């Protein structure tokens, strides 16, 4: 049995479908599991629950040979946060795996670490450190920015004229990766014990600015922009009332100002089986 925690999002569904297609027994543990009828019809066992509930996580992981941590607290229902989901929730999964004897495949982000300006990256870094020190067999799969997630963000911002809204200047090159590529890496890590104690970094084949991505999402239009000054204010003022919006502003500022490029060549040399999906193909 392979348990996928957070198996109903973009990445989780990709992982679950691939595992099932390969003949694996799969359990999906997620808040939205009860409504994931498509996954149930494909053969997955659905267990509704919250990664922040340590006792429920332990019950879900029991009997698993491998547990995949694909949950994220950047956005979602029920006031999640990177601290409660990506750090504490993943710790719950690791503790449960330690008791049940399961290996853990942790989905993290490229650049995870204690000094990163974005909370998500810091909390993922803490989860990585906790997993490494747990004694549990582990594999960490780090990805760059998920193109499907950012396309959803852009589409949801479109005005009546169809123009999407970009946070920041939108001219900084960013490496976007498809969940198809991350999903294949996670599945391979779940079923291949030779990948234990390894960190696999997965990125897309090229760099793209948010303006360029916006034009792919809304062809024939030019994006609108939220100035950096407004993002900085949003990051501070929205945190008490709309923390998810504040975190989105924080992530957007980082994407607009930091070096967020990535060279996938070393990973492809180490893991020749990694796919390389272009952004245009991911949108089709």
N, C-alpha and C positions, 0 to 999 in steps of 0.2 A: 504493500500500500504506500502510495505517495500522497501526502497531504499538502495541498497548496493553500497557504494562508493569504487571504486577499485575492481570491481566485475569480473575481467578477469584474475587475477593471480591464482596461485595454490589454495590459500585459498578462494578467492572471488568466483571462479567457484564452489568450494565445497559447500559454503554457499548458493549460488544462486540455485544450483540443488536441494539441500535438501529442501529449502523453497518452490520451485515450486512443488516438489514431495508431499509436505504436503498440497498443495492447496492454497498457499499464492500468492497474486499479488505482483510481484517483478519488480522493476525498477533498471537497472544497469547503474551506472554513472561512466565512466572510459575513459581514453584516447583511449584505444583499443576497445571500445564498438562496434564501427561500424563493426568490422570484427568478432565479437563474434556471428556468425550465428548459432552456435550450441545452444547458450543460447536463441536466438530469436525463434528458432524452438521449444524449450522446453516451450516457453510461456513468456519469460521475455521481458519487454520493454527496449530497448537500447537507452541510451542517451550519445553520445560521449561528453567528456569534461574533463577539468583539475581541480583537487582539489585545485590548486593554484588560480583559477579564482573564486573569491568570489561571483560575480554576477551570474555566471553560476551554481555554487553550490546551491545558493539560489533558482534558478528556478527548479533545479533537486529535491531538498528536498521538495518543496512546495507540499502539499497534502499528505505527508507521515505520517503514524502513528509512524513508527520507522525508524531510519536511522542507518545503520551499516557502521562503518569506517574501511575498510579493506585495505586501501592503504598503501604503504610503499615507502620511498625515499632512501633506501639503494642502490638500483640498478634500472635501467630502462632507457627508452629513454627520450630525451628532457632535460637532465641535471638536474634531480631531486636531492634532498638532504634531509636528515632527518630534517633539519631546515625548508625548504620550504614546505615539504610534511607532515611529521609526527608531526611537531609543528604547523606551520602556516596553512597548509591545513586542519588539523583537527580542528583548531580554526574556520576556515570558515564553516565547517560542523556544529559545535556546535552553532555558531551564526545563521546559517540558521535554525537549529532545534528550537532554542529559538523563532524565529519569527513565525515559522509554527506550533509550539506546538508538535513537534515530540520528542519521546524519542531517546536516542543515545546509541548504543552499540559500544564501542571503543575497537578495537583490539590492545593490547599493548604487552609488553615483560616482562618476569620474571626478576626482578632486576631493572626495570625502576626507575630512580631517578636522582637528580641533581649531585651526586658525582660519577656516573658511568664513567669509562674511555672511554666507547664507545659512540660516538655522538648519535647513534640511540636510545640508552637507555635514554640518557639525554633528547632528544627531545620528546620521548614518555612520559617521566615523566612530562614534562611541559604541554603536551596535557592533561594528566590525571588531573593535578591540575586545568587547565582551565575548564575542563568539570565539575569537582566536584564543582567549585565555580560559575557555570553558572546559576544554578537554573533549568536546564534541567533534566528531569528524566534520569538516566544513569545506565549502567552496564559496567564494565571493564572486559575484558577477556584477561588475560596475558598468553602467551605461552613461552615455552623454544625454543631452536633452531629447526626450521622446517627441518625435515629430507629430505623432497622432494627438498627443496631449496638447501641444501648442497650436495645432490646427483647430482643435476644439475651442481653445481660448479665443483665437482670432475669429472664428465663425460666430461665436456667441456675442462678439462685440460689434457686429455689423449693424450699420444704421439702415434707414429705409432705402437709401440709394445703393446699398450693398457694399459700402466702403467699410472695411474693417479698421480697428483701432490698434495701433502699435504702442506699447509702453516704451518711451524713450525715443532716441533718434532713429533706431532701427537700422543703423549702418555698420554695426559691429559683426564681424564674421563669427558664426556659431556652428558647432558641429551638431547636427541633428541625426538621430538614429531611429530606425523603425523598430517598433515592438516585435516585428517578425524576426529581426536579427537577435534582439535580446532574448526573445522567447526560445529560439533555437539553442542559444548558449545555455540558458537555464535548464532546458530539457536535457541537453547533453551532460551537463554537470549533475543532474539528478540521477541519471542512469549509469554514469561512468565512474566507478570508484577510483580510477587512476587520476581523476581530477581533484581529489581531496587535497586540502592545504594549498590550494592555488587561487590566485586572484586573476580573473579573466576580465579584461577591459574591452568593451565593445563600443565602437563608434561608427558613424556613417562614412561613406566614401569621399565626402567633400564638405566644404563649409558653405553656409548660406546665411545671409543677413535676415533679420526679421522682416524688413521691407520686401526682400525677394520672396520670402515664404508667404507673406501677405498677398503678393501679386499672384502666386500660385493658387492660393485659397480663393481669392476673388478676382479672377481674370478680367482685364479691361478696366480696372479701377485703381486708384491710388490710395494708399492707406492714410488714415488720419493718425496724429501723433499726440501722446501725452508727454509734456516736457519732463525732463529729469527733476526739475524743481518740484513739480506736482507729485512725482513719484516719491521723492524724499519726504514730503509732507504727508502723503498717504501712508507711507510706511510707519510713521509715528502716530498720526491722528486716528488711523483706522484700527490700530492694534487693540484698543480696549473694547471696541464695538463690533468690528468686522475683522477679526484676526486673519482670516483666510485671504482677504483683500490685501492686508498689510504684507502677508508673506508673498503674495503674488507680486506686489510692488518691489519687494526686496529682491526676489529672484530676477525680475525684469531689469532692475538696476544693475545687478551683477552681469547679466547677459549683455547689457548695453555698454559696460565699461571695462570688464575684465577680459583677459585672453581666454576665450572659450573655444578655441580651435582644438583639434585633436588629430593625431596621426594614427590611423588604424593599422599601418603596415606592420609594426612589431607584433601586435596581437595576431594578425593573419599569418605571420611567419611562424609563430609559436603554435597556433591552432588553425591549420589550413582549412578545417571544416567550417570555420565561421563564414556566414553569408555576408553579402554587401549590397543591401537594397538601397537604391537611389531614392531621394525624397519624392521625385515625381512618380515613381512606381508605388511608393507607400501610400500616396494619395489616390491611387486608382482603385 
